[in-house]
Amino acid sequence: MIKEMKKEIGSFTDQLITISHVNDYKTAQKLEALVTEALPEASIQILDVGALLAAHLGIGGVGLFYFDEKPEHYMYINE
């Protein structure tokens, strides 16, 4: 996942990256550490997947969400 992310993210490395999981926070934290190592300038958040999606994905599902290019109207304020 990290190799694909680095290839696809291009030069937009200072963005908010989201990691989502279905009742597997430990794996999400491990993925967070890998993303932080690969893209130290990125901000990262970890979120639970909602019930409807979780019912289809099942326990242990983990996802990584990012932009492959900077949108025209992108604004992220890290507070």
Chimera marker file (.cmm) of the C-alpha trace (Angstrom):
<marker_set name="trace">
<marker id="1" x="0.000" y="0.000" z="0.000" r="1" g="1" b="0" radius="0.5"/>
<marker id="2" x="2.801" y="2.405" z="0.888" r="1" g="1" b="0" radius="0.5"/>
<marker id="3" x="4.664" y="1.776" z="-2.371" r="1" g="1" b="0" radius="0.5"/>
<marker id="4" x="1.510" y="2.447" z="-4.416" r="1" g="1" b="0" radius="0.5"/>
<marker id="5" x="0.663" y="5.541" z="-2.362" r="1" g="1" b="0" radius="0.5"/>
<marker id="6" x="4.121" y="7.055" z="-2.855" r="1" g="1" b="0" radius="0.5"/>
<marker id="7" x="3.935" y="6.380" z="-6.598" r="1" g="1" b="0" radius="0.5"/>
<marker id="8" x="0.422" y="7.801" z="-6.995" r="1" g="1" b="0" radius="0.5"/>
<marker id="9" x="0.641" y="10.774" z="-4.645" r="1" g="1" b="0" radius="0.5"/>
<marker id="10" x="3.304" y="12.492" z="-6.739" r="1" g="1" b="0" radius="0.5"/>
<marker id="11" x="4.425" y="15.877" z="-5.429" r="1" g="1" b="0" radius="0.5"/>
<marker id="12" x="1.330" y="16.496" z="-3.261" r="1" g="1" b="0" radius="0.5"/>
<marker id="13" x="2.954" y="15.082" z="-0.131" r="1" g="1" b="0" radius="0.5"/>
<marker id="14" x="1.793" y="17.684" z="2.414" r="1" g="1" b="0" radius="0.5"/>
<marker id="15" x="-1.841" y="16.599" z="2.462" r="1" g="1" b="0" radius="0.5"/>
<marker id="16" x="-4.217" y="15.009" z="4.939" r="1" g="1" b="0" radius="0.5"/>
<marker id="17" x="-4.151" y="11.226" z="4.605" r="1" g="1" b="0" radius="0.5"/>
<marker id="18" x="-6.922" y="9.152" z="6.147" r="1" g="1" b="0" radius="0.5"/>
<marker id="19" x="-6.614" y="5.603" z="7.402" r="1" g="1" b="0" radius="0.5"/>
<marker id="20" x="-9.896" y="3.861" z="8.105" r="1" g="1" b="0" radius="0.5"/>
<marker id="21" x="-10.443" y="0.519" z="9.763" r="1" g="1" b="0" radius="0.5"/>
<marker id="22" x="-13.093" y="-1.975" z="10.831" r="1" g="1" b="0" radius="0.5"/>
<marker id="23" x="-12.335" y="-2.792" z="14.470" r="1" g="1" b="0" radius="0.5"/>
<marker id="24" x="-8.578" y="-3.130" z="13.889" r="1" g="1" b="0" radius="0.5"/>
<marker id="25" x="-6.990" y="-0.045" z="15.411" r="1" g="1" b="0" radius="0.5"/>
<marker id="26" x="-3.624" y="-1.794" z="15.909" r="1" g="1" b="0" radius="0.5"/>
<marker id="27" x="-3.227" y="-2.427" z="12.191" r="1" g="1" b="0" radius="0.5"/>
<marker id="28" x="-4.323" y="1.142" z="11.463" r="1" g="1" b="0" radius="0.5"/>
<marker id="29" x="-1.620" y="2.397" z="13.843" r="1" g="1" b="0" radius="0.5"/>
<marker id="30" x="1.000" y="0.237" z="12.126" r="1" g="1" b="0" radius="0.5"/>
<marker id="31" x="-0.060" y="1.653" z="8.776" r="1" g="1" b="0" radius="0.5"/>
<marker id="32" x="0.090" y="5.168" z="10.256" r="1" g="1" b="0" radius="0.5"/>
<marker id="33" x="3.723" y="4.578" z="11.279" r="1" g="1" b="0" radius="0.5"/>
<marker id="34" x="4.587" y="3.403" z="7.754" r="1" g="1" b="0" radius="0.5"/>
<marker id="35" x="2.885" y="6.420" z="6.166" r="1" g="1" b="0" radius="0.5"/>
<marker id="36" x="4.647" y="8.788" z="8.589" r="1" g="1" b="0" radius="0.5"/>
<marker id="37" x="7.986" y="7.218" z="7.699" r="1" g="1" b="0" radius="0.5"/>
<marker id="38" x="7.290" y="7.455" z="3.955" r="1" g="1" b="0" radius="0.5"/>
<marker id="39" x="5.723" y="10.955" z="4.004" r="1" g="1" b="0" radius="0.5"/>
<marker id="40" x="6.775" y="12.855" z="7.135" r="1" g="1" b="0" radius="0.5"/>
<marker id="41" x="5.217" y="16.104" z="5.856" r="1" g="1" b="0" radius="0.5"/>
<marker id="42" x="1.718" y="14.591" z="5.595" r="1" g="1" b="0" radius="0.5"/>
<marker id="43" x="-0.934" y="14.835" z="8.301" r="1" g="1" b="0" radius="0.5"/>
<marker id="44" x="-2.684" y="11.588" z="9.183" r="1" g="1" b="0" radius="0.5"/>
<marker id="45" x="-6.012" y="10.782" z="10.771" r="1" g="1" b="0" radius="0.5"/>
<marker id="46" x="-7.410" y="7.388" z="11.752" r="1" g="1" b="0" radius="0.5"/>
<marker id="47" x="-11.165" y="6.843" z="11.530" r="1" g="1" b="0" radius="0.5"/>
<marker id="48" x="-13.548" y="3.951" z="12.169" r="1" g="1" b="0" radius="0.5"/>
<marker id="49" x="-15.524" y="2.730" z="9.190" r="1" g="1" b="0" radius="0.5"/>
<marker id="50" x="-19.269" y="3.264" z="9.562" r="1" g="1" b="0" radius="0.5"/>
<marker id="51" x="-21.613" y="0.389" z="10.360" r="1" g="1" b="0" radius="0.5"/>
<marker id="52" x="-23.044" y="-0.068" z="6.858" r="1" g="1" b="0" radius="0.5"/>
<marker id="53" x="-19.667" y="-0.294" z="5.149" r="1" g="1" b="0" radius="0.5"/>
<marker id="54" x="-18.232" y="-2.370" z="8.003" r="1" g="1" b="0" radius="0.5"/>
<marker id="55" x="-21.024" y="-4.931" z="7.558" r="1" g="1" b="0" radius="0.5"/>
<marker id="56" x="-19.868" y="-5.482" z="3.969" r="1" g="1" b="0" radius="0.5"/>
<marker id="57" x="-16.116" y="-5.305" z="4.552" r="1" g="1" b="0" radius="0.5"/>
<marker id="58" x="-15.937" y="-7.380" z="7.725" r="1" g="1" b="0" radius="0.5"/>
<marker id="59" x="-13.727" y="-7.158" z="10.776" r="1" g="1" b="0" radius="0.5"/>
<marker id="60" x="-10.120" y="-6.267" z="10.010" r="1" g="1" b="0" radius="0.5"/>
<marker id="61" x="-10.632" y="-4.184" z="6.887" r="1" g="1" b="0" radius="0.5"/>
<marker id="62" x="-8.175" y="-1.269" z="6.603" r="1" g="1" b="0" radius="0.5"/>
<marker id="63" x="-8.112" y="1.470" z="3.967" r="1" g="1" b="0" radius="0.5"/>
<marker id="64" x="-5.764" y="4.284" z="2.980" r="1" g="1" b="0" radius="0.5"/>
<marker id="65" x="-7.190" y="7.433" z="1.401" r="1" g="1" b="0" radius="0.5"/>
<marker id="66" x="-5.253" y="10.256" z="-0.280" r="1" g="1" b="0" radius="0.5"/>
<marker id="67" x="-5.308" y="12.553" z="-3.301" r="1" g="1" b="0" radius="0.5"/>
<marker id="68" x="-3.192" y="11.708" z="-6.336" r="1" g="1" b="0" radius="0.5"/>
<marker id="69" x="-2.971" y="15.410" z="-7.211" r="1" g="1" b="0" radius="0.5"/>
<marker id="70" x="-3.791" y="18.651" z="-5.451" r="1" g="1" b="0" radius="0.5"/>
<marker id="71" x="-7.395" y="19.704" z="-6.123" r="1" g="1" b="0" radius="0.5"/>
<marker id="72" x="-7.969" y="23.276" z="-7.243" r="1" g="1" b="0" radius="0.5"/>
<marker id="73" x="-9.798" y="24.157" z="-4.008" r="1" g="1" b="0" radius="0.5"/>
<marker id="74" x="-7.907" y="22.128" z="-1.411" r="1" g="1" b="0" radius="0.5"/>
<marker id="75" x="-7.643" y="23.536" z="2.092" r="1" g="1" b="0" radius="0.5"/>
<marker id="76" x="-6.591" y="21.643" z="5.188" r="1" g="1" b="0" radius="0.5"/>
<marker id="77" x="-6.029" y="23.474" z="8.440" r="1" g="1" b="0" radius="0.5"/>
<marker id="78" x="-4.067" y="21.397" z="10.916" r="1" g="1" b="0" radius="0.5"/>
<marker id="79" x="-5.138" y="22.460" z="14.390" r="1" g="1" b="0" radius="0.5"/>
<link id1="1" id2="2" r="1" g="1" b="0" radius="0.2"/>
<link id1="2" id2="3" r="1" g="1" b="0" radius="0.2"/>
<link id1="3" id2="4" r="1" g="1" b="0" radius="0.2"/>
<link id1="4" id2="5" r="1" g="1" b="0" radius="0.2"/>
<link id1="5" id2="6" r="1" g="1" b="0" radius="0.2"/>
<link id1="6" id2="7" r="1" g="1" b="0" radius="0.2"/>
<link id1="7" id2="8" r="1" g="1" b="0" radius="0.2"/>
<link id1="8" id2="9" r="1" g="1" b="0" radius="0.2"/>
<link id1="9" id2="10" r="1" g="1" b="0" radius="0.2"/>
<link id1="10" id2="11" r="1" g="1" b="0" radius="0.2"/>
<link id1="11" id2="12" r="1" g="1" b="0" radius="0.2"/>
<link id1="12" id2="13" r="1" g="1" b="0" radius="0.2"/>
<link id1="13" id2="14" r="1" g="1" b="0" radius="0.2"/>
<link id1="14" id2="15" r="1" g="1" b="0" radius="0.2"/>
<link id1="15" id2="16" r="1" g="1" b="0" radius="0.2"/>
<link id1="16" id2="17" r="1" g="1" b="0" radius="0.2"/>
<link id1="17" id2="18" r="1" g="1" b="0" radius="0.2"/>
<link id1="18" id2="19" r="1" g="1" b="0" radius="0.2"/>
<link id1="19" id2="20" r="1" g="1" b="0" radius="0.2"/>
<link id1="20" id2="21" r="1" g="1" b="0" radius="0.2"/>
<link id1="21" id2="22" r="1" g="1" b="0" radius="0.2"/>
<link id1="22" id2="23" r="1" g="1" b="0" radius="0.2"/>
<link id1="23" id2="24" r="1" g="1" b="0" radius="0.2"/>
<link id1="24" id2="25" r="1" g="1" b="0" radius="0.2"/>
<link id1="25" id2="26" r="1" g="1" b="0" radius="0.2"/>
<link id1="26" id2="27" r="1" g="1" b="0" radius="0.2"/>
<link id1="27" id2="28" r="1" g="1" b="0" radius="0.2"/>
<link id1="28" id2="29" r="1" g="1" b="0" radius="0.2"/>
<link id1="29" id2="30" r="1" g="1" b="0" radius="0.2"/>
<link id1="30" id2="31" r="1" g="1" b="0" radius="0.2"/>
<link id1="31" id2="32" r="1" g="1" b="0" radius="0.2"/>
<link id1="32" id2="33" r="1" g="1" b="0" radius="0.2"/>
<link id1="33" id2="34" r="1" g="1" b="0" radius="0.2"/>
<link id1="34" id2="35" r="1" g="1" b="0" radius="0.2"/>
<link id1="35" id2="36" r="1" g="1" b="0" radius="0.2"/>
<link id1="36" id2="37" r="1" g="1" b="0" radius="0.2"/>
<link id1="37" id2="38" r="1" g="1" b="0" radius="0.2"/>
<link id1="38" id2="39" r="1" g="1" b="0" radius="0.2"/>
<link id1="39" id2="40" r="1" g="1" b="0" radius="0.2"/>
<link id1="40" id2="41" r="1" g="1" b="0" radius="0.2"/>
<link id1="41" id2="42" r="1" g="1" b="0" radius="0.2"/>
<link id1="42" id2="43" r="1" g="1" b="0" radius="0.2"/>
<link id1="43" id2="44" r="1" g="1" b="0" radius="0.2"/>
<link id1="44" id2="45" r="1" g="1" b="0" radius="0.2"/>
<link id1="45" id2="46" r="1" g="1" b="0" radius="0.2"/>
<link id1="46" id2="47" r="1" g="1" b="0" radius="0.2"/>
<link id1="47" id2="48" r="1" g="1" b="0" radius="0.2"/>
<link id1="48" id2="49" r="1" g="1" b="0" radius="0.2"/>
<link id1="49" id2="50" r="1" g="1" b="0" radius="0.2"/>
<link id1="50" id2="51" r="1" g="1" b="0" radius="0.2"/>
<link id1="51" id2="52" r="1" g="1" b="0" radius="0.2"/>
<link id1="52" id2="53" r="1" g="1" b="0" radius="0.2"/>
<link id1="53" id2="54" r="1" g="1" b="0" radius="0.2"/>
<link id1="54" id2="55" r="1" g="1" b="0" radius="0.2"/>
<link id1="55" id2="56" r="1" g="1" b="0" radius="0.2"/>
<link id1="56" id2="57" r="1" g="1" b="0" radius="0.2"/>
<link id1="57" id2="58" r="1" g="1" b="0" radius="0.2"/>
<link id1="58" id2="59" r="1" g="1" b="0" radius="0.2"/>
<link id1="59" id2="60" r="1" g="1" b="0" radius="0.2"/>
<link id1="60" id2="61" r="1" g="1" b="0" radius="0.2"/>
<link id1="61" id2="62" r="1" g="1" b="0" radius="0.2"/>
<link id1="62" id2="63" r="1" g="1" b="0" radius="0.2"/>
<link id1="63" id2="64" r="1" g="1" b="0" radius="0.2"/>
<link id1="64" id2="65" r="1" g="1" b="0" radius="0.2"/>
<link id1="65" id2="66" r="1" g="1" b="0" radius="0.2"/>
<link id1="66" id2="67" r="1" g="1" b="0" radius="0.2"/>
<link id1="67" id2="68" r="1" g="1" b="0" radius="0.2"/>
<link id1="68" id2="69" r="1" g="1" b="0" radius="0.2"/>
<link id1="69" id2="70" r="1" g="1" b="0" radius="0.2"/>
<link id1="70" id2="71" r="1" g="1" b="0" radius="0.2"/>
<link id1="71" id2="72" r="1" g="1" b="0" radius="0.2"/>
<link id1="72" id2="73" r="1" g="1" b="0" radius="0.2"/>
<link id1="73" id2="74" r="1" g="1" b="0" radius="0.2"/>
<link id1="74" id2="75" r="1" g="1" b="0" radius="0.2"/>
<link id1="75" id2="76" r="1" g="1" b="0" radius="0.2"/>
<link id1="76" id2="77" r="1" g="1" b="0" radius="0.2"/>
<link id1="77" id2="78" r="1" g="1" b="0" radius="0.2"/>
<link id1="78" id2="79" r="1" g="1" b="0" radius="0.2"/>
</marker_set>
